[in-house]
Amino acid sequence: MILETGSGSSEQALNPLWQSLVQQQRDKTIALAEKSALRSGYEASVAQLTQEINGLQSALAEKRTEEYRLAKHVSQLEQ
């Protein structure tokens, strides 16, 4: 394609190309927004799950302490 200044044919050739590039940019912007929203959702899920894990670990530590105390009490009763 040879571009000539002021040529009507060159403007017609560039216009579809320009429109295609603009559309591609819009599509990629939309895709990026969708991926950003997904990422935000995943980050929120990870934060929630981390909080749940921390709570479960705390509860487990309490249960282990109670188990140790009860086992010690059983041992004393057996003696």
KAPE-V170085 format. One record per residue. N is the residue number from 1. SS is DSSP state (helix for helix, strand for strand, loop for the rest). Layout:
# KAPE-V170085
n->N ss->SS
n->N ss->SS
This chain:
# KAPE-V170085
n->1 ss->loop
n->2 ss->loop
n->3 ss->loop
n->4 ss->loop
n->5 ss->loop
n->6 ss->loop
n->7 ss->loop
n->8 ss->helix
n->9 ss->helix
n->10 ss->helix
n->11 ss->helix
n->12 ss->helix
n->13 ss->helix
n->14 ss->helix
n->15 ss->helix
n->16 ss->helix
n->17 ss->helix
n->18 ss->helix
n->19 ss->helix
n->20 ss->helix
n->21 ss->helix
n->22 ss->helix
n->23 ss->helix
n->24 ss->helix
n->25 ss->helix
n->26 ss->helix
n->27 ss->helix
n->28 ss->helix
n->29 ss->helix
n->30 ss->helix
n->31 ss->helix
n->32 ss->helix
n->33 ss->helix
n->34 ss->helix
n->35 ss->helix
n->36 ss->helix
n->37 ss->helix
n->38 ss->helix
n->39 ss->helix
n->40 ss->helix
n->41 ss->helix
n->42 ss->helix
n->43 ss->helix
n->44 ss->helix
n->45 ss->helix
n->46 ss->helix
n->47 ss->helix
n->48 ss->helix
n->49 ss->helix
n->50 ss->helix
n->51 ss->helix
n->52 ss->helix
n->53 ss->helix
n->54 ss->helix
n->55 ss->helix
n->56 ss->helix
n->57 ss->helix
n->58 ss->helix
n->59 ss->helix
n->60 ss->helix
n->61 ss->helix
n->62 ss->helix
n->63 ss->helix
n->64 ss->helix
n->65 ss->helix
n->66 ss->helix
n->67 ss->helix
n->68 ss->helix
n->69 ss->helix
n->70 ss->helix
n->71 ss->helix
n->72 ss->helix
n->73 ss->helix
n->74 ss->helix
n->75 ss->helix
n->76 ss->helix
n->77 ss->helix
n->78 ss->helix
n->79 ss->loop
